Amino acid sequence: MACGGNSCYFGFGLFLLILGLVIDVIGVASPYWILADEDGVKVNGGLWQMCTSASDVSECSDFTKVQDWLKAVRGFGILGILLLLIAVLTAFVRICMKDRTCVLVFTIVLSFMAAVCIVISVSVFGKKYNTIVKNSSIFSFHYAFVSCILSIIISVIAGIFMIVEVAKRSPYTSMTGR
């Protein structure tokens, strides 16, 4: 029992949940999901706007007409952020209520639900982004897109660490270190 009465599995899982939340917020908010550089003109876009820069001039504009698939990508991205935020908050509640396994199980479920929402968001964007750009062959995915994918992986790993914590505390397992 290290980490203030909780095992280090729980502490590391909580750290990963917070890290996944921060990375996901950066990914969803950033206009760098896709990037193109052709003839000295850089174009980058995200869920909220497209930006163009040439020489010293840079200009960003919001999407005038938002397609339904992009609304779904935004919605699932925001839902993933909210679920990760609630997972972090329930993990902090778990610190105060050490003997309540149900709170930890709820944190695990939220972590995996957030990962599923982010997977949906990233998958739909990856499939449909060519409808918002004229020549999709010159575009490549950029750091915000990759950040969301990284957030998925981190959320799942955090959930696994929390599962190990539940298994260690369960009276029906041989993993207890008592």
C-alpha positions in Angstrom: 0.0 0.0 0.0 1.9 3.0 -1.3 0.5 6.3 -2.7 -1.6 7.4 0.3 -3.3 4.2 1.2 -4.0 3.3 -2.5 -1.7 1.1 -4.5 0.6 2.6 -7.1 -1.6 1.0 -9.8 -4.4 3.3 -8.8 -2.0 6.3 -8.6 -0.6 5.6 -12.0 -4.0 5.0 -13.5 -5.2 8.4 -12.1 -2.1 10.1 -13.6 -2.8 8.5 -17.0 -6.5 9.6 -16.8 -5.4 13.2 -16.2 -2.8 13.0 -18.9 -5.3 11.5 -21.4 -7.8 14.3 -20.6 -5.2 17.0 -21.2 -4.0 15.5 -24.4 -7.6 15.0 -25.6 -8.5 18.6 -24.9 -5.5 19.8 -26.9 -6.4 17.4 -29.7 -10.1 18.4 -30.0 -9.4 22.2 -29.7 -6.5 22.4 -32.0 -6.9 23.3 -35.8 -4.2 20.8 -36.7 -6.0 17.6 -37.5 -4.9 17.8 -41.2 -2.1 19.7 -42.8 -1.0 20.4 -46.4 1.9 22.3 -47.8 1.9 22.9 -51.5 3.7 25.6 -53.4 4.6 27.6 -50.3 1.0 27.7 -49.0 0.3 25.8 -45.8 -3.3 24.8 -45.1 -4.3 23.2 -41.8 -7.7 22.3 -40.5 -9.4 20.9 -37.4 -12.9 20.4 -36.1 -13.6 24.1 -35.8 -11.8 26.0 -38.5 -9.4 25.9 -41.5 -6.3 28.1 -41.6 -4.2 29.2 -44.5 -0.7 30.7 -44.4 1.5 32.0 -47.2 4.7 34.0 -46.6 3.9 36.4 -43.8 0.1 36.3 -44.1 -2.0 33.8 -42.0 -5.7 33.6 -42.0 -8.2 31.3 -40.2 -11.9 31.0 -40.8 -14.6 29.0 -39.1 -16.6 26.5 -41.2 -19.6 28.3 -42.8 -21.7 25.2 -43.3 -21.0 22.4 -40.9 -21.8 19.0 -42.3 -23.6 16.4 -40.2 -20.6 14.0 -39.9 -18.4 16.9 -38.6 -21.1 17.7 -36.0 -20.9 14.0 -35.0 -17.1 14.1 -34.8 -17.3 17.3 -32.6 -20.0 15.8 -30.4 -18.2 12.5 -29.8 -14.9 14.4 -29.2 -16.6 16.6 -26.6 -18.3 13.6 -25.1 -15.0 11.9 -24.8 -13.6 14.9 -22.9 -16.6 15.0 -20.6 -16.4 11.3 -19.8 -12.6 11.6 -19.1 -13.3 14.6 -16.8 -15.9 12.7 -14.9 -13.6 9.6 -14.7 -10.9 11.9 -13.2 -13.4 13.3 -10.7 -14.6 9.9 -9.6 -11.1 8.7 -9.2 -10.5 11.6 -6.8 -13.7 10.7 -5.0 -12.3 7.1 -4.8 -9.3 8.6 -2.8 -11.7 9.7 -0.1 -13.8 6.5 -0.2 -11.1 3.8 -0.1 -13.3 0.9 0.6 -15.9 1.6 -2.1 -15.1 -0.6 -5.1 -18.2 0.6 -7.0 -16.6 4.1 -7.4 -13.5 2.5 -8.9 -15.6 0.3 -11.2 -17.5 3.5 -12.3 -14.2 5.2 -13.1 -13.1 2.2 -15.1 -16.4 2.2 -17.1 -16.1 5.9 -17.8 -12.5 5.5 -18.9 -13.4 2.9 -21.5 -16.6 4.8 -22.6 -14.4 7.9 -23.2 -12.0 5.8 -25.3 -14.9 4.5 -27.4 -16.3 8.0 -28.0 -12.8 9.2 -29.1 -12.4 6.2 -31.4 -15.7 7.1 -33.1 -14.7 10.7 -33.4 -11.3 9.9 -34.9 -12.6 7.1 -37.2 -15.4 9.2 -38.7 -13.0 12.2 -39.3 -10.4 9.9 -40.9 -13.0 8.5 -43.3 -14.8 11.8 -44.1 -12.3 14.6 -44.0 -11.9 14.6 -47.8 -15.3 16.2 -48.1 -14.1 19.4 -46.5 -11.0 19.8 -48.6 -10.7 20.0 -52.4 -7.7 17.8 -52.9 -7.4 15.3 -50.1 -4.3 13.6 -51.5 -2.0 16.5 -50.5 -3.3 16.5 -46.9 -1.8 14.4 -44.1 -3.0 13.9 -40.5 -1.2 16.1 -38.1 -0.5 16.3 -34.3 -4.1 17.0 -33.1 -5.4 13.9 -34.8 -2.5 11.9 -33.4 -3.1 13.5 -29.9 -6.6 12.1 -29.9 -5.4 8.7 -30.9 -2.8 8.9 -28.1 -5.6 9.8 -25.7 -7.5 6.7 -26.7 -4.5 4.5 -25.9 -3.8 6.3 -22.6 -7.4 6.0 -21.5 -7.5 2.3 -22.1 -4.2 1.8 -20.3 -5.5 3.8 -17.4 -8.6 1.6 -17.3 -6.4 -1.5 -17.2 -4.4 -0.1 -14.3 -7.7 0.6 -12.5 -8.9 -3.0 -13.2 -5.6 -4.3 -11.6 -6.4 -2.2 -8.6 -9.9 -3.7 -8.3 -8.4 -7.2 -8.7 -5.9 -6.5 -6.0 -8.6 -5.4 -3.6 -11.0 -8.2 -4.4 -11.3 -10.9 -1.7 -11.7 -13.5 -4.5 -8.3 -13.1 -6.1 -4.9 -14.3 -5.3 -3.3 -10.9 -6.2 -3.8 -9.4 -2.8 -0.6 -8.5 -1.1 -1.9 -8.9 2.5 
